[in-house]
């Protein structure tokens, strides 16, 4: 797969920002969808590397703490998805994953 251009990355950041208010805030399991979208935007805007992504978003192991600081498993997974798309390792844009949750 080909890496997206800077213009495509900027368009994806804009798409994520635009759709975030329309995406359900959380799942039935308590996953914070908005924190996950924010993590994707962060990864794309700041071009975060693996190490930075894990430093910022890896769950601490304390379930209560994870929910309060945006460090749930879904947030880390979303951040990695954005990185994989940005690096050309994944074809589907991050915003495509949120389409079904837009209300």
C-alpha distance (Angstrom), angle and dihedral (degrees) to the residues before:
residue distance angle dihedral
X1 . . .
X2 3.73 . .
X3 3.80 122.6 .
X4 3.80 113.8 -113.0
X5 3.78 117.0 -108.4
X6 3.79 122.6 -113.0
X7 3.80 87.3 -103.4
X8 3.83 91.5 53.8
X9 3.81 90.9 47.6
X10 3.81 90.6 50.6
X11 3.81 89.8 49.5
X12 3.81 90.7 50.7
X13 3.82 91.5 49.9
X14 3.81 88.9 51.4
X15 3.81 91.2 47.9
X16 3.81 92.1 51.1
X17 3.81 92.3 48.1
X18 3.79 91.3 48.4
X19 3.80 95.8 48.4
X20 3.83 98.2 41.3
X21 3.84 95.9 84.9
X22 3.81 89.4 52.3
X23 3.81 95.6 49.7
X24 3.78 117.5 93.7
X25 3.84 107.2 -98.3
X26 3.79 95.2 -130.6
X27 3.77 142.7 4.2
X28 3.79 126.7 -115.7
X29 3.80 85.9 -98.4
X30 3.80 93.5 55.2
X31 3.81 97.0 -103.5
X32 3.80 109.3 155.6
X33 3.81 105.4 -127.6
X34 3.79 93.3 -177.6
X35 3.81 92.1 54.5
X36 3.81 88.4 50.1
X37 3.81 91.8 52.0
X38 3.81 90.3 46.8
X39 3.82 88.7 52.6
X40 3.80 90.7 52.3
X41 3.78 91.2 50.0
X42 3.81 89.8 48.2
X43 3.82 92.1 51.1
X44 3.79 92.3 49.1
X45 3.80 97.4 42.6
X46 3.79 96.5 44.5
X47 3.82 97.1 32.9
X48 3.81 89.7 -129.1
X49 3.80 118.2 -160.2
X50 3.82 126.7 -138.4
X51 3.79 92.7 -92.2
X52 3.79 94.3 50.2
X53 3.80 91.6 46.4
X54 3.80 92.7 53.2
X55 3.82 91.8 43.4
X56 3.80 90.9 54.3
X57 3.78 103.5 34.3
X58 3.80 111.9 22.3
X59 3.81 109.1 118.1
X60 3.78 114.3 -108.8
X61 3.80 94.3 -140.5
X62 3.81 94.1 -112.1
X63 3.81 104.1 107.6
X64 3.81 94.2 -158.2
X65 3.78 92.6 48.5
X66 3.79 92.5 44.8
X67 3.79 92.0 58.6
X68 3.80 93.3 49.1
X69 3.79 98.0 49.8
X70 3.80 100.3 39.0
X71 3.79 93.7 -108.1
X72 3.78 100.2 126.9
X73 3.80 120.9 137.2
X74 3.79 90.2 -107.0
X75 3.81 91.1 57.6
X76 3.81 92.8 52.7
X77 3.80 90.6 45.5
X78 3.81 91.7 50.8
X79 3.81 91.4 48.6
X80 3.81 90.9 51.4
X81 3.81 90.8 48.0
X82 3.81 89.8 54.7
X83 3.80 91.2 48.5
X84 3.80 92.0 49.3
X85 3.80 91.6 50.9
X86 3.82 91.7 46.2
X87 3.81 90.7 50.1
X88 3.81 93.0 48.6
X89 3.82 94.4 -111.0
X90 3.80 94.8 114.8
X91 3.80 127.1 44.3
X92 3.81 99.5 -157.5
X93 3.79 116.3 83.9
X94 3.82 116.4 -125.0
X95 3.81 91.2 -117.2
X96 3.81 90.8 60.7
X97 3.81 89.9 67.6
X98 3.81 91.2 59.6
X99 3.81 98.7 48.4
X100 3.80 94.3 92.6
X101 3.82 91.1 53.2
X102 3.79 96.4 53.1
X103 3.79 109.7 114.4
